Amino acid sequence: MRVLGVDPGLTRCGLGVVDGLPGRRARLVAVGVATSPVDHEVDQRLLAIEARIEEWLEEHAPDAVAVERVFAQHNVRTVMGTAQVAGIAMVAAARRRIPVALHTPSEVKAAVTGNGRADKPQVQTMVARLLSLDEIPRPADAADALALAICHLWRPAGALGAPQRAPGSMTAAQRAWAAAEQAAKRRA
């Protein structure tokens, strides 16, 4: 299973792709961040982030997308931008009929470290260890995106339900077409 983890943010949106099976060692496919200029209007910033997410979906053809569930923070502007980017990621995945799951920060920390209250350095260290990386992925948003993807591999249900769409949501022909498209993209 290939999972794209998205750590939503308006300035930096972490993106991380891993391959693996539930309970098995995960393998790093790609990691990075989508950025937007802080001096641009919000609509243009969202457009820049959306374009990068679309590129990652096309390039990596994930089987699922795991997005960090946004919680209220003291800074309303920050939470609004984060929620808007999370929505963009979910819509981009839904457009391709890729299942989406939301995972809370506590779920991610527990899946990766065994402790739902782990701090960022602990999560980053475990991400590097779990993926057999020589160094911790930077910036922190990138490591968080990988942690989300790993969490989804090991806890696939997430906040939106099962990792697969309901059987009736796609016809047999649509499922076959989607599987063929994803297989072709991986070979390319």
DRENDO-1510 file (C-alpha; in Angstrom, 1 decimal, always signed):
<recs>
REC; n; res; u; v; w
REC; 1; MET; +0.0; +0.0; +0.0 .
REC; 2; ARG; +1.3; +3.5; -0.9 .
REC; 3; VAL; +0.2; +6.4; +1.4 .
REC; 4; LEU; +0.7; +10.1; +0.9 .
REC; 5; GLY; +0.8; +11.9; +4.3 .
REC; 6; VAL; -0.1; +15.5; +4.3 .
REC; 7; ASP; +0.8; +17.8; +7.2 .
REC; 8; PRO; -1.3; +20.8; +6.2 .
REC; 9; GLY; +0.1; +24.3; +6.5 .
REC; 10; LEU; -0.3; +27.5; +4.5 .
REC; 11; THR; +3.3; +28.5; +4.6 .
REC; 12; ARG; +4.8; +25.0; +4.6 .
REC; 13; CYS; +2.7; +21.9; +3.8 .
REC; 14; GLY; +4.6; +18.7; +4.6 .
REC; 15; LEU; +4.3; +15.9; +2.0 .
REC; 16; GLY; +5.6; +12.3; +2.5 .
REC; 17; VAL; +5.0; +9.1; +0.6 .
REC; 18; VAL; +5.7; +5.7; +2.1 .
REC; 19; ASP; +5.1; +2.1; +0.9 .
REC; 20; GLY; +4.3; -0.7; +3.2 .
REC; 21; LEU; +1.8; -3.1; +4.8 .
REC; 22; PRO; +0.1; -2.9; +8.1 .
REC; 23; GLY; +2.5; -3.9; +10.9 .
REC; 24; ARG; +5.4; -4.2; +8.5 .
REC; 25; ARG; +8.4; -2.0; +7.9 .
REC; 26; ALA; +7.6; +1.0; +5.8 .
REC; 27; ARG; +9.8; +2.3; +2.9 .
REC; 28; LEU; +10.4; +5.9; +2.1 .
REC; 29; VAL; +9.3; +6.9; -1.4 .
REC; 30; ALA; +9.5; +10.7; -1.3 .
REC; 31; VAL; +9.4; +13.5; +1.2 .
REC; 32; GLY; +9.2; +17.3; +0.8 .
REC; 33; VAL; +7.2; +20.4; +1.4 .
REC; 34; ALA; +4.8; +22.6; -0.6 .
REC; 35; THR; +5.3; +26.2; +0.1 .
REC; 36; SER; +3.5; +29.5; -0.6 .
REC; 37; PRO; +4.8; +33.1; -0.4 .
REC; 38; VAL; +3.6; +34.8; +2.8 .
REC; 39; ASP; +3.3; +38.1; +0.9 .
REC; 40; HIS; +0.7; +36.7; -1.5 .
REC; 41; GLU; -3.1; +36.8; -1.0 .
REC; 42; VAL; -4.6; +33.7; +0.6 .
REC; 43; ASP; -6.3; +32.5; -2.6 .
REC; 44; GLN; -3.0; +32.5; -4.5 .
REC; 45; ARG; -1.2; +30.8; -1.6 .
REC; 46; LEU; -3.8; +28.0; -1.6 .
REC; 47; LEU; -3.5; +27.7; -5.4 .
REC; 48; ALA; +0.3; +27.2; -5.1 .
REC; 49; ILE; -0.1; +24.5; -2.4 .
REC; 50; GLU; -2.9; +22.8; -4.3 .
REC; 51; ALA; -0.7; +22.7; -7.5 .
REC; 52; ARG; +2.1; +20.9; -5.5 .
REC; 53; ILE; -0.4; +18.4; -3.9 .
REC; 54; GLU; -1.8; +17.7; -7.4 .
REC; 55; GLU; +1.7; +17.0; -8.7 .
REC; 56; TRP; +2.5; +14.6; -5.8 .
REC; 57; LEU; -0.8; +12.8; -6.4 .
REC; 58; GLU; +0.0; +12.4; -10.1 .
REC; 59; GLU; +3.7; +11.5; -9.6 .
REC; 60; HIS; +3.3; +9.0; -6.7 .
REC; 61; ALA; -0.3; +7.6; -7.3 .
REC; 62; PRO; -1.0; +6.8; -3.7 .
REC; 63; ASP; -3.6; +4.2; -2.6 .
REC; 64; ALA; -4.6; +6.4; +0.3 .
REC; 65; VAL; -4.1; +10.0; +1.6 .
REC; 66; ALA; -3.6; +10.6; +5.3 .
REC; 67; VAL; -4.2; +14.2; +6.5 .
REC; 68; GLU; -3.6; +15.6; +9.9 .
REC; 69; ARG; -6.9; +16.4; +11.6 .
REC; 70; VAL; -7.0; +20.1; +12.4 .
REC; 71; PHE; -7.7; +21.1; +15.9 .
REC; 72; ALA; -8.6; +24.6; +17.2 .
REC; 73; GLN; -5.6; +26.6; +18.3 .
REC; 74; HIS; -5.2; +30.0; +20.0 .
REC; 75; ASN; -4.3; +31.6; +16.7 .
REC; 76; VAL; -7.4; +31.6; +14.6 .
REC; 77; ARG; -5.6; +32.7; +11.4 .
REC; 78; THR; -3.2; +29.8; +11.7 .
REC; 79; VAL; -5.9; +27.2; +12.2 .
REC; 80; MET; -7.9; +28.7; +9.3 .
REC; 81; GLY; -5.0; +28.3; +6.8 .
REC; 82; THR; -4.3; +24.9; +8.1 .
REC; 83; ALA; -7.9; +23.8; +7.7 .
REC; 84; GLN; -8.1; +25.3; +4.2 .
REC; 85; VAL; -5.0; +23.3; +3.1 .
REC; 86; ALA; -6.4; +20.1; +4.7 .
REC; 87; GLY; -9.6; +20.6; +2.6 .
REC; 88; ILE; -7.6; +21.2; -0.6 .
REC; 89; ALA; -5.7; +17.9; +0.0 .
REC; 90; MET; -9.0; +16.0; +0.7 .
REC; 91; VAL; -10.7; +17.4; -2.4 .
REC; 92; ALA; -7.7; +16.6; -4.7 .
REC; 93; ALA; -7.7; +13.0; -3.4 .
REC; 94; ALA; -11.5; +12.7; -3.7 .
REC; 95; ARG; -11.3; +14.0; -7.3 .
REC; 96; ARG; -9.1; +10.9; -8.0 .
REC; 97; ARG; -11.3; +8.6; -5.9 .
REC; 98; ILE; -8.3; +8.0; -3.5 .
REC; 99; PRO; -9.5; +7.2; +0.0 .
REC; 100; VAL; -8.8; +9.9; +2.6 .
REC; 101; ALA; -8.3; +9.4; +6.3 .
REC; 102; LEU; -7.9; +12.0; +9.0 .
REC; 103; HIS; -5.6; +11.2; +11.9 .
REC; 104; THR; -5.2; +13.2; +15.1 .
REC; 105; PRO; -1.8; +14.3; +16.3 .
REC; 106; SER; -2.2; +12.0; +19.3 .
REC; 107; GLU; -2.9; +9.0; +17.0 .
REC; 108; VAL; +0.1; +9.8; +14.9 .
REC; 109; LYS; +2.4; +10.1; +17.9 .
REC; 110; ALA; +1.1; +6.9; +19.4 .
REC; 111; ALA; +1.5; +5.0; +16.2 .
REC; 112; VAL; +5.0; +6.1; +15.6 .
REC; 113; THR; +6.4; +6.3; +19.1 .
REC; 114; GLY; +4.0; +4.3; +21.3 .
REC; 115; ASN; +3.3; +7.5; +23.2 .
REC; 116; GLY; +0.4; +9.8; +22.3 .
REC; 117; ARG; +2.1; +12.7; +24.1 .
REC; 118; ALA; +5.5; +12.4; +22.5 .
REC; 119; ASP; +7.3; +15.6; +21.6 .
REC; 120; LYS; +8.4; +16.5; +18.0 .
REC; 121; PRO; +12.0; +15.4; +18.4 .
REC; 122; GLN; +10.8; +11.9; +19.5 .
REC; 123; VAL; +8.5; +11.6; +16.6 .
REC; 124; GLN; +11.2; +12.8; +14.1 .
REC; 125; THR; +13.7; +10.4; +15.6 .
REC; 126; MET; +11.3; +7.5; +15.3 .
REC; 127; VAL; +10.3; +8.4; +11.7 .
REC; 128; ALA; +14.0; +8.3; +10.7 .
REC; 129; ARG; +14.5; +5.0; +12.6 .
REC; 130; LEU; +11.3; +3.3; +11.2 .
REC; 131; LEU; +12.2; +4.3; +7.6 .
REC; 132; SER; +16.0; +3.4; +8.1 .
REC; 133; LEU; +17.1; +6.9; +7.3 .
REC; 134; ASP; +20.5; +8.2; +8.1 .
REC; 135; GLU; +19.1; +11.6; +9.2 .
REC; 136; ILE; +15.9; +13.1; +10.4 .
REC; 137; PRO; +13.8; +14.6; +7.5 .
REC; 138; ARG; +13.8; +18.4; +7.5 .
REC; 139; PRO; +11.9; +20.6; +7.9 .
REC; 140; ALA; +9.7; +19.3; +10.7 .
REC; 141; ASP; +6.7; +19.5; +8.4 .
REC; 142; ALA; +8.2; +16.8; +6.1 .
REC; 143; ALA; +8.9; +14.5; +9.1 .
REC; 144; ASP; +5.3; +15.0; +10.3 .
REC; 145; ALA; +3.9; +14.1; +6.9 .
REC; 146; LEU; +5.9; +10.8; +6.9 .
REC; 147; ALA; +4.7; +10.1; +10.4 .
REC; 148; LEU; +1.1; +10.6; +9.2 .
REC; 149; ALA; +1.7; +8.1; +6.3 .
REC; 150; ILE; +3.3; +5.6; +8.7 .
REC; 151; CYS; +0.4; +6.0; +11.1 .
REC; 152; HIS; -2.1; +5.3; +8.3 .
REC; 153; LEU; -0.3; +2.2; +7.3 .
REC; 154; TRP; -0.5; +0.9; +10.8 .
REC; 155; ARG; -3.9; +2.4; +11.8 .
REC; 156; PRO; -5.8; +2.5; +8.5 .
REC; 157; ALA; -9.3; +3.4; +9.8 .
REC; 158; GLY; -8.6; +7.0; +10.7 .
REC; 159; ALA; -11.3; +9.5; +11.5 .
REC; 160; LEU; -13.1; +9.1; +8.2 .
REC; 161; GLY; -13.5; +5.4; +8.3 .
REC; 162; ALA; -12.0; +2.4; +6.5 .
REC; 163; PRO; -9.1; +2.8; +4.1 .
REC; 164; GLN; -11.2; +1.8; +1.1 .
REC; 165; ARG; -14.2; +3.5; -0.3 .
REC; 166; ALA; -17.5; +1.7; +0.2 .
REC; 167; PRO; -18.0; -1.0; -2.4 .
REC; 168; GLY; -20.9; +0.8; -4.1 .
REC; 169; SER; -19.0; +4.1; -4.6 .
REC; 170; MET; -17.3; +2.9; -7.7 .
REC; 171; THR; -18.4; +0.5; -10.4 .
REC; 172; ALA; -16.3; -2.6; -11.2 .
REC; 173; ALA; -15.1; -0.9; -14.4 .
REC; 174; GLN; -14.2; +2.3; -12.4 .
REC; 175; ARG; -12.2; +0.2; -9.9 .
REC; 176; ALA; -10.4; -1.7; -12.7 .
REC; 177; TRP; -9.6; +1.6; -14.5 .
REC; 178; ALA; -8.3; +3.3; -11.3 .
REC; 179; ALA; -6.1; +0.2; -10.5 .
REC; 180; ALA; -4.7; +0.2; -14.0 .
REC; 181; GLU; -4.0; +3.9; -13.9 .
REC; 182; GLN; -2.2; +3.6; -10.6 .
REC; 183; ALA; -0.2; +0.6; -11.8 .
REC; 184; ALA; +0.8; +2.4; -15.0 .
REC; 185; LYS; +1.9; +5.5; -13.0 .
REC; 186; ARG; +4.1; +3.5; -10.8 .
REC; 187; ARG; +5.8; +1.8; -13.7 .
REC; 188; ALA; +6.5; +5.1; -15.4 .
</recs>
